[in-house]
Amino acid sequence: MHAIKRASADAKYRQMTGSPIRPLILRLCIPAVVSNLVTTAYNLTDTFFIGQLGTAQSGAIGIAFSIMTILQAIGFFFGNGAGNSMSRELGKQNNDRAARLLAVGFTGAVVCGATVAVIGLITLHPLVVMLGSTHTIAPYAVQYLTPILVAAPCVCGSFALNGLLRYQGQSAFGMIGLVTGALLNFLLAPLFIFVLNLGIFGAGLATGICQTVSFVILTTMSRKFGVMKLSLRNCRPDALLMREIVGGGLPSLVRQGAGSIATTCVNIAANPFGDAAIAGMAIVMRIMLGANSVIIGLGQGFQPVCGYNYGAGLYGRVKEAFWFVIRLSTAVLVVIGAFVWLFAPQLVEIFRSDPAVVEVGVAALHFECVTVVVNGVNMMGNMITQTMGKTGIASFLAVCRMGLFLAPVVLILPQFLGVLGVEMAQSVSDILSFAVTVPVLRRLLHDDLRETGR
């Protein structure tokens, strides 16, 4: 058995460090893009069906988004933290340590998810009020989040396992688990909401069940088809290993945590303008999450290639891969931005036809379409620094777009521009982040990847 595992790891090493860069990244990024779109589909499915219930219910989705972002942050922290180090160890052919990183990352995500579930369920009502709920939105947010928090260990575990499979170059198996859950959600959400008359609670229940199904499938895939097979017997953390996971995962935690804070700030800033403003911005965030998830998927196809080749000292291949995903992601964003601009009213109306909601949503989408093209550089800059183990730089870039810039911008601009300030805040943040990321990348590529590799 050990010889079989070694042969599998050696074959993957040869593929990741010797195959032509462009087809290799495309082969890895397609399942990652699908997986991210599936994750977005969970959100959009609920947004669509809940939008049929009322404006207050649509606003509850925006409040719940902050909690879902925290659960994703935990999964990404352990999945990316262990996965980044695991890909570098596989590049060095240190397979035993890679197996330990896999087990510790998985276990940490599940345990932390259980902790969040307990705390969240105990404090749920004051929590949603703190996150920006109006008195009409709060009861619906509580109903929607309750079953999701019950399933929080599985939610965190699913995100972690998807990342851990991806960093082994096994993105397709992670995609299978997430797609299965999403397809089930398309069936269960309308059944629970409308047929069984469970309303917004039914939407949350469907999401919780489907995330649990995805978790079971991903666990099975990781045990059977991973380059490193998942086994809890390998869960033997030590100080150095935990430091590696924290270093590799901190940028993801910062990025997602800042996203949760920024979402809360958007809700708070929109609160004085009523339920329609909160609902409109919630819909915009979901739509643009779908657009950005495509670019994140391209970056996730790049990361295992970066990790393997950086670990193997093949810096020329790392730079070739980086510039390829920069060009590809920018081209994709131009197309997405043009499409969303042209069909902004129709996209918002899919989820809520309230004229006040549509007015806010269309204005915000038009602003974001103008600046979304720079997010290829912003996201890829964050991903290459994270995968190379540049924790400080990666964490700084991660917090720029969603925390350092968006949070203060969205709280300050509405004081002078009213609801227009809420609508344009994300675009302003994107431009500021781009201005910071470019010089950081120029120095990184010149100093840290100077060698051409062997």
N, C-alpha and C positions, 0 to 999 in steps of 0.2 A: 504493500500500500504506500509506504514512504517513497519507494522508487517511482511509482505512478505519479504521485504528487510532485516529485522533483522534476519528472519529465514534462509535466504540464506547465510548471513554473518556468522551466528553461525554454519551452516553445513560446510562451507568452513574452519572455524577455527578448528572444530573437525577433519576434514580430514587432514589438514596441520600439526597439532600438535599431532595427535594420530595414523595416518596410518604408516605401516612399511616403513622405509626410502627408501630402494632401489627401490621397485616398484613405490613409490610416485615420486621419482626423474625421473625415466625412463618415467613415464607417462607425466611429465611436460617437460622433455627435448626433447622428440621426436618432438612435434610441434615447439619448439624453434629451433632445428637443421634444420627442414624443412624450417622455416621462414628465417633463415640465408642463407641457400643454395639458396633459392629463390632470396634473395637480391643479392647474388653473381651471380645468373643466369642472372639478369639484366645486370651486367657488362660483363659477359662472352658472352652473346648473342651479345651485341654491339661489343665486341672485335673480335668475330668470323666474323661477317658480314663486319665490317669496315676493317678487315684484307684483305678482297678481293679487297679493293679499292687501297691500296698502303701502302708503309712503312711510309710515312709522316702521313697518316691518322691514322695508328696504333700508331704512336708516340703521336698523339693528345689525344688518350685515356689516356696515362700516365699523360699528363698535366691536363686533366679534372679530373683525380682521386683525385687530391688535393682539388678541389672545392667540389666534391661529399663527400669527407671525412669531410669537414667543415659542410656541410648540415647534415650529419649523426651525427656529434658532437653536433649540436644544438638539434636534436631530442633525442639523447641519454642523453644529459644533463638534459633536462626536463623530459623525460620518466623515466630514472633511478633515477634522483634526487627526483622527486615526488614519484616514485614507491618504492624506498627503504624505505622512511619514511612511505608510505602507508601500506606496508606489515608489518612493525613493529606496526603501529597503529591498523591494523586488528588483529595482534597477541595480542595486549592489549585490543581488542574489542572496540576501540574508532572509531566507524564507521562514525560519523559525520565529524570528522577531516579528515578521510581517503577520504571522498567524496570531501572535499574542496581541498585536495592535488591533486586529479584527475583532477578537473576542472582547477585549476591554472596551472598545468603542461601542459595540452593540449593547453590552451590559450597562454601561454608563447612561446611554440614551434612555433605556427602558426604566431604569431606577429614577432618573431625574424626571421623566414624564409622569411617573406615579406620584412623585413629590408635588409637582405642579397641580396634578389632579386633586389631591387632598386639600391643598391650600386654596385653590381656585373655587372648589365647591363650597368651602366654608365661608368664603368672603365674597361670593359672586355678586350679590346685589350692590353693595357699596363699591365693588370693583368696576362694574359697568357704568355707574354714575361718575366715578373718577375718570373713566376713559372718555367722557364727553356725552353720555346719554342725556336726552331730555326726559322729562317725566313721562312722556308718552312712548318713547322708544325703549326705556329701561326694562319693562316687563317682557317685551319680546326678545331683547338681547339675553335675558336670563334663561328664557325657555329654549332658545336656540343653542346656547353654549353648554347647558347642563349635560346632555348626552355626549357632546364632543369632549368635555373634560373627563367624563367617565372613561372614554377611550384614549385619553392622552398618552398612556404608556405605549400603546400601539401606534399612535400618530407619530410620536418621537422615534420609535423604533423603525417605522417604515422609512422615514426620511434618512435616518442613519444608514440603514441597510442599502438603500438605493445608492447612496454615495459610496459606501464601502465596496459594492459590486462594481461601480463605475470606475473607481481608482484601480481596480484589478484589470481593467480593460474588458469588463463583462457587462457593458451597459444594457445589452439586449435583455438579459435576465431580469434586471431591475425594472425595465420597461414593462415586462409581462405582468409583474405583480401590481404595478400602479394602474395599468390599463384595465385589468380585470376588475379592480375596485371601482374605477370610474364608470365602466359600463354598467355595473350593478347599481351605482348611484343614480344613473339616468332612469333606471326602472323604479327604484325604491322611493326616490324623492317625490314624484307626483302621486305615487300610490299612498304614501304616508300623509302627505299634505292634504290632498283633495279627496281621495277615495275613503280613507280611514278618518278624515276630518281632524287630523292632529295639528294642522296649521304649521306654524314656524317650528314648533317642537319636533314635528315629523321630519322637517328638513335636517335639523341637527341630528336626529336619531339615525336617519339614512346615512349621513356623512360618517357618524361614529361607527356604524356597522360596516360600512364599506372600507374604512381605514383599517378596521380589525381584520377583514378578509385579506386586504393587501399585505398586512403585516405577516399573517400566516404563510402566504404564498412566498413573500420575499425571504422569510426565514428558511423555508424549504429549499428555495433556489440557492441561497447562500451555503447551505449545508451540503448540497449535492453538486452544484455546478461552479462554485467559486474556484479561482486559482488556488486560494487558501480556503479550506473548508471550515465553516464556522463550527466551533466546538467550545463550550463553556469551560472545558478542562484547561483551555489555553488562557483563561481569564486570570492572569497572574500579574497584576500591576506592580510597578516599582516606581521610584521617584523619577528616574530618567525617562521612563516610558510615559508617565503622566505629564511630564514637562513637555515632551514632544507633542502629545495630543493637545494640550492647552495652547502651545505655540502655533500648531497648525490649524486649530479650530477657532482660536480667538478672533481672527478677522471675520469669520462667518457669524460668530456670536455677536460681534460688534455691529456687523452689517444688518443682521436681522433684528437685533435689539434696537438699533437706531431706527430701523424701519417701523417697529412697533411704537416707539416714542413719537416719531414723525407723524404716523397715522393718528395717534391720539391728539397731537397738536393740530392736525387738520380738522379733526372732529370738534375740538374745542374752539378753533377759529371760526368754523362754520356754524357753531351752535347759536350765536346771536341772530343768525339769518334764517333759523327755523329748520324744521324736519326736511324740507325740500332741498336745502343746501347740503345737509349732511348726506341725504340719499344720493344726490347728484354726484358729489365727490366720491362716495363709496362706489358708485357704478364706474366712474372714471378710473379709479384705482384698480378695479377688477379688469377693465378693458386693457389698460396699459400694462397690467401684470401679465396678461396674455402675450402682448408684444415683447416685453422684456424677457419673458420666459424662453422665447426662441433664442435670444442672444445669450442668455445664461446657459442654455443647452449647448450652443456652439462652444462656449468657454469650457463647459464640463467635458466636452469631447477633447478639448485641447489639454486639460489638466493632467490626465494620466500620461499622455505623451510627454508633456513637460516634466512630470515627476520621474518617470523612468529614465529619460535621457539626461536630465540634470543629475540624477543619482549616478548615472554611468559616466558622467563627465563629457557628454556629447553636446557641447554648448552650441555648436553650429546648427544642430537639428532643433534645439530649443528656439533659437532666434527665427529660423525658417518657419517653424510652426506658429510662432507668435504673430509674425507679419501676415501669414496666411489668414488667421482668424480675425485679425484687425480688418483686412480688406473685405473678407466675407461678411462679417457682422455689420460693417458700415453699409455695404450694398443692400443687405437685407433690411436694415432700418430705414433706408431711403424709400424702399417699396412699401413697407408697413406704414410709415408716416404719411405717404401720399394716399394710401387706401383709407386710413382712419380719418384723414382730413376730409376726403370726399364724402364719406358715408357717416360722419359723426352723428348727425341727427338720428339716422336710422339705427345706429348702434345703441345709442342711449334709449331710444324708444322700445327696443327689444325688451329691455329690463323694466322700464317704467315710462308710461306715456304722459304722466303729469307734466303740463307745460312748464311749470316752475322748475321741476327737476331737469327737464330737457334743456332749458335755457342755461342753467349752471353747467350741466355736463358737456354740452357742445362747446361752450366758451373755453372750459378747461382743456378739453381734448385738442382744440385748435392750437392753444398755446404749446401743449406738449408735443404736437406733431412737428412744430418748427424746430425744436431743440433735441428731439429724441435721437437724431442721427449721431450725436456726440457720445451716446451711451455705450457704443461699441468700444471706444477707447477707454471710457471710465471703467467698464466692467472687466475688460481683458487686462487692464493694468492691475486691478485688484487681484485677479485670479493668478497671474503669473508671479506676483510677489508672494502670494499666499503659498503657492505650490513650491516655490523655491525656498520656503522657510523663513522669509523676511517678515517676521511677525509684526514688528513695529510699523514698518512701512505699509504693509497690507492692512493692518487695523486702522491706520490713519486714513488711507484711501477709502476704506469701507465706511467709515463714519462721516466722511465729507458729504456725500450726496444726500444721505437720508437723515443725518443727525446734525453735524456741524453747521450745515447750510440750511436745509429745509426747515428744521424746527424753528429757528429764530426768524427766518424769512416769512414763514406762514403766520407767525404770531405778530410780526411788525407791520407787514404790508397792509393787512386789512384795516389797521388803525387809520391809514391815509386813503386807501382805495376802496374800502368796503369789501363786498364779496368778490370784486375783481382781483383783490390781493390774494384771496384764497385760490382763485382759479389759475393764477399765473405763477404761484410760488414754486411748484415743482420745476418749471422751466428755468427760472432764475437759478435754482439750486443746481440743475444739470450743467449750466454754463460755468458757474463758479467751480464746480468739481472738475470739469474739463481743464480749466485754467491751472488747477493744482496738479492734475494727473500727468499732463504732458511733460513738464520738466523733470518730474520724478522718474518717469519711464526713460527719458533720454539718458539720465545718469545711470540708471540700473543697467540698461543694455550696453552702455559703454564700459562701465567698470566691472560688473559682475559676470558678464557673458563675453568677455574680451577674447578668451581663447576660442579657437575654431573647433576644438574637440579632436578626438583621435579617429 
